[in-house]
Amino acid sequence: MFPVELNGRRAGWREITVDDAEVVVGWQSVPEIFTYIESPEGTTLAGHRQLISGYVEDGQRLDDRRDYSLALTVDGQLAGTGGIHLRDGDPSCAELGYLLHPDHWGKGIATEAAGLLLRFAFDTLRLHRVEALTRPDNLASRRVLEKIGMTREGLRRQDVHLHGRWHDSLLFAILETDPVPAAPSSH
Ligand SMILES: CC(C)(COP(=O)(O)OP(=O)(O)OC[C@H]1O[C@@H](n2cnc3c(N)ncnc32)[C@H](O)[C@@H]1OP(=O)(O)O)[C@@H](O)C(=O)NCCC(=O)NCCS
């Protein structure tokens, strides 16, 4: 499906464009964003533009789109990135992720945004299962996943190499038959 546009009260998702690259590259100099996730440090503006035009091309071209790499907006302005990636072997299952600029933290934005992704996954894409992985000490992200109705299923030991050492990941998931909180809203 292309293009995707999801709108909540404050948070929204739209297709990422090459024009977003400059802002996204600027986030490399905001270390708080990358405490628990890998930084694209060193990726140039040209590199980001190339990456994004690849997403756009694939999104438009592929009948069986698997990669929904999207721009996260707050009040219509670019404020983060994220999306849903359908599993290669079984596209009824997917993984979601998100990254929000710290200017917008603590206002319920990620909860609203992740909730929009879940409703898109189940209502539009008709997926069966959506997963998310987070570092155990990423308490804000764990809370977001709980608030959108995901269940903690287990711990994957040392499956991410980040900032020079191995880290565990917590696996959260939700099934199409699980209750999804109706309308996560911003504070
Ligand atoms: C994780 C992230 C998306 C959260 O965004 P956000 O918009 O601030 O999240 P929300 O406001 O919707 O919800 C955050 C929740 O975590 C809680 N929280 C935040 N920091 C916390 C902490 N240190 N300890 C415990 N709870 C915490 C908040 O109180 C809130 O819960 P509440 O509504 O029950 O009070 C944001 O911090 C981020 O982008 N971080 C960098 C990238 C990243 O780590 N992405 C996730 C990868 S798995």
The ligand as an ORCA input file, in Angstrom:
! r2SCAN-3c Opt
* xyz 0 1
  C      10.928      5.788     23.635
  C      10.311      7.081     23.112
  C       9.748      6.854     21.722
  C       9.176      7.489     24.084
  O       8.519      8.639     23.541
  P       7.484      9.517     24.392
  O       6.640     10.276     23.432
  O       8.215     10.278     25.414
  O       6.592      8.386     25.079
  P       5.170      8.607     25.805
  O       5.132      9.994     26.365
  O       4.093      8.199     24.867
  O       5.210      7.527     26.966
  C       6.365      7.372     27.754
  C       6.014      6.633     29.033
  O       7.230      6.203     29.637
  C       7.311      6.734     30.940
  N       8.726      6.983     31.208
  C       9.553      7.829     30.554
  N      10.787      7.769     31.084
  C      10.720      6.847     32.081
  C      11.663      6.344     33.010
  N      12.932      6.755     33.010
  N      11.244      5.411     33.909
  C       9.967      4.970     33.914
  N       9.025      5.416     33.047
  C       9.409      6.339     32.157
  C       6.482      8.002     30.903
  O       6.093      8.403     32.206
  C       5.304      7.515     30.051
  O       4.444      6.663     30.766
  P       3.058      7.197     31.439
  O       2.219      7.773     30.329
  O       2.471      5.967     32.056
  O       3.433      8.261     32.441
  C      11.355      8.222     23.057
  O      11.936      8.337     24.314
  C      12.452      7.975     22.012
  O      12.266      8.218     20.832
  N      13.638      7.533     22.466
  C      14.794      7.373     21.564
  C      14.627      6.272     20.526
  C      14.170      4.969     21.145
  O      14.684      4.547     22.181
  N      13.191      4.352     20.481
  C      12.620      3.099     20.945
  C      13.428      1.956     20.486
  S      12.748      0.417     21.122
*
